[in-house]
Amino acid sequence: MKIKTGDNVKILSGKDNGKTGKVTQTLFHEQKQRWFVVVEGLNAMKRHMKPRQRGEKGQVLELSRPIDASNVMVIDPASKKPTRVGYKKEGSTKKRIAKVSGEYLD
């Protein structure tokens, strides 16, 4: 997959369309055969937790849900625009590059 943990991405569709954030996790769904990414603070849902012990208070947690990897695009570090990701072979290593500016992403 071309998107990795730590990349800055822009969301292309859904309720958070147009917002940007940092990828905290990448997940592969075995049954669907698809990649998903979790973006920090985006696509959030609220989870109500009951108290487990006596005297403890209930709480509302805000969690980020996974987004299909096809709905996000990496942001180019030089031009700050969404870009596709390509690869360039340098010696024996393969590095990711931004298609817009040609900058290295790693």
C-alpha positions in Angstrom: 0.0 0.0 0.0 1.2 3.5 -0.8 -0.1 5.2 2.4 1.9 4.6 5.6 1.7 5.5 9.2 2.8 9.1 9.8 1.7 10.4 6.4 -0.3 13.6 6.2 -3.4 12.9 4.2 -6.5 14.8 2.9 -9.9 13.1 3.0 -11.6 13.1 -0.4 -15.1 11.9 0.5 -17.5 11.4 3.5 -18.5 13.6 6.3 -15.0 14.9 6.9 -14.4 15.7 3.2 -11.6 18.2 2.7 -10.1 17.9 6.2 -6.4 16.9 6.7 -4.8 14.8 9.4 -2.0 12.4 10.2 -2.4 8.6 9.7 -2.1 6.8 13.0 -2.7 3.3 11.8 -3.1 1.2 8.6 -5.3 -1.9 8.6 -5.9 -4.7 6.1 -9.4 -6.4 6.1 -8.9 -10.0 5.2 -12.5 -10.7 4.1 -13.0 -7.6 2.1 -9.4 -7.6 0.8 -9.1 -3.9 1.3 -6.8 -1.4 3.1 -8.2 1.0 5.7 -6.5 3.9 7.5 -7.2 5.6 10.8 -6.7 9.4 10.7 -6.0 11.2 13.9 -9.1 13.1 15.1 -11.2 12.5 11.9 -14.1 10.2 11.2 -14.8 10.3 14.9 -17.5 8.4 16.8 -18.7 8.7 20.4 -18.6 5.6 22.6 -20.6 5.6 25.8 -18.9 3.5 28.5 -20.8 2.3 31.6 -19.1 2.4 35.0 -17.5 -0.9 35.7 -16.9 -0.5 39.5 -18.8 1.0 42.3 -18.2 4.8 42.6 -16.7 5.0 39.1 -18.3 7.5 36.7 -19.5 6.6 33.2 -17.7 8.4 30.3 -18.0 9.3 26.7 -15.0 8.4 24.6 -14.3 9.9 21.2 -12.7 7.3 18.9 -11.4 7.6 15.3 -12.9 5.0 12.9 -11.1 3.5 9.9 -11.6 5.1 6.5 -11.1 3.2 3.2 -7.6 4.0 1.8 -9.1 4.9 -1.6 -10.9 7.9 0.1 -7.7 9.6 1.3 -4.8 11.1 -0.6 -1.2 11.9 0.6 -0.3 15.6 0.9 2.8 16.7 -1.0 5.4 18.0 1.4 6.6 20.7 -1.0 3.4 22.1 -2.5 1.0 21.1 0.2 -1.4 19.7 -2.4 -2.9 16.2 -2.6 -0.8 14.0 -4.7 -0.5 10.4 -6.0 2.4 8.3 -4.8 5.0 6.7 -7.1 8.1 4.8 -6.5 11.7 5.5 -7.6 14.5 2.9 -7.4 17.7 4.3 -6.0 20.4 1.6 -6.0 18.9 -1.3 -4.2 16.3 0.7 -2.3 12.8 1.6 -3.5 11.6 5.1 -2.3 8.2 6.7 -2.4 7.9 10.0 -4.3 5.1 12.6 -4.7 3.9 12.8 -8.3 3.2 16.5 -8.1 6.6 17.8 -7.2 8.9 14.7 -7.3 9.9 15.1 -3.6 10.7 12.0 -1.6 8.1 11.1 1.0 10.3 8.9 3.2 
